[in-house]
């Protein structure tokens, strides 16, 4: 084996360490593989008003209404007794929905965008397990 091959093998092994060191998430954590994880873009800015003011959907009726308004094809079935949806929008060209659950059960959401205002709007919708979540951004989950 040449010296270059040894260096490349060592570099690959070192680069793989963080992957091997990752710990599995707590199975009760609401932040894991979601039932719903959608993002998209719509040209009609007025449709952004259909997003819930709380940023949270807790009923099938609310999800059906939003999915219809935003033309979501084949919206996933959600068991709202066990899960809820977080909805975020932005007029920026690109956006990401970041979430973090703190020790007190507060699910914090943050929209990070590129600041480049475009026509229409972008959206992200993600489901979370209700277990362990007491509040979203410091506010109790809506009842309806």
N, C-alpha and C positions, 0 to 999 in steps of 0.2 A: 504494500500500500504506500502510495506516495505521501509526502508531507502535506501536500495540498488536500488530499483525500482525508487525512487524519484531522486536519483543521476543519474541514467542512462537516465531518461527522461529529466532532466536538461541538461545533456551533449549532448544529441541528439538535443535538441532545440538550444543550443548554436552553435553546429556544423552546423546547418541549416541556421543560420543567414547570412553567406556570400552568399549563394545561393539566398536568398530572397532579398538581397541588390544589386544584380547585376542589372545594368542598361541595357536597350535595346540599341543596336547599332543604330547609325544614319542610316536611310534607304538608304541614298545616299552613305554610306561608301562602298568602293570597297572591303573591307575586311569583308565579310559575307559569307553565304552559297554559295560556288562556284558551278558553273556548272560542272567543271572538278576538281577533286582532286584525283590524282593517285600517287602511289608510287610503286616501283618495283625494281627488280634486274636482271641484265643481265650478263652472263658469258663472253661475248666477249667485252673486253675493247675498241677495235677499234670502236664499235658502239657509245661510248660516244662522239666521234667526230661529230656525227650527231646533237648533242645539239646546239642550236643557240649560237653564240659567245656572243651575247648581253644578253643571258638568257631570252629573250622575243620572243614570237611568236605572230604576229599580223595579219596573213592571214590564210585562210582555207587551202591554198596550203602548207604552212609551217607546219601546224598541221598534214595534211594528210601524208606528207613525213616523219615526225618524227614518227607518229603512225605506219606507215608501217615499217620503219627501226627498231623500237623497239618492233615490233610485239604486239602492243596494240590492244587487241580484242575489237571490237565494240566501237571505240572511240566516245566519246560524241560529239554531234553537238554543235558548238560554234558560236554565232552571233558576228563576229569580228568587227562589227560596234559599238557594245555595250561593248564588252569584249576583253581581251587579255589573253595570258597564260604566266606564269613564269615557267621556267624550270631550275632545279638545279641537279647537279650530284656530286657524291663523291665515292671514292674508299674504304671508311671506311665501316665496317660491318653494321653500323646503322647510319642513318642520319635523320635530321628533317629540314624542310624548315620553317623558321620564317619570318614573314613580319610585317611591321609597316608603316602606312601612317602618315607623319608629316603634320604640319599646312600649309606648302607651297605646298603640293600636291606631295611630293616625296615619292614614295613607296620604302621603304628600305627592302632588302631581305638579309637573313643571313642563311647560312647552318651550322648547328651544328651537328657534328658527334662525334663518340666515339673514333676516332683516331686509331682504329684498322684496318689497311689496309688489305683488303681481295682481292681475285681474282675477276675479272670483275668490275662492278660498280653498285651503287644504284642510283635511280633517284626519283625526285618528280616533279610533274606537277600540277599547280593550276591556276584556272582562277580568274580574277579580273574584276570588272566593270571599264570601262574607266572614268566614271564620277568622277571628283575630282582628278584624277591622271594626273599630268603634266609630271613627270619624274620617272624613275626607277633607283635607286641608283645614282641619280644625272644626269642621261643622258635622253634626250628626248626619248619618245617611237619611235621605228623605224617606218618608213613609209611603208616599204615592208619587 
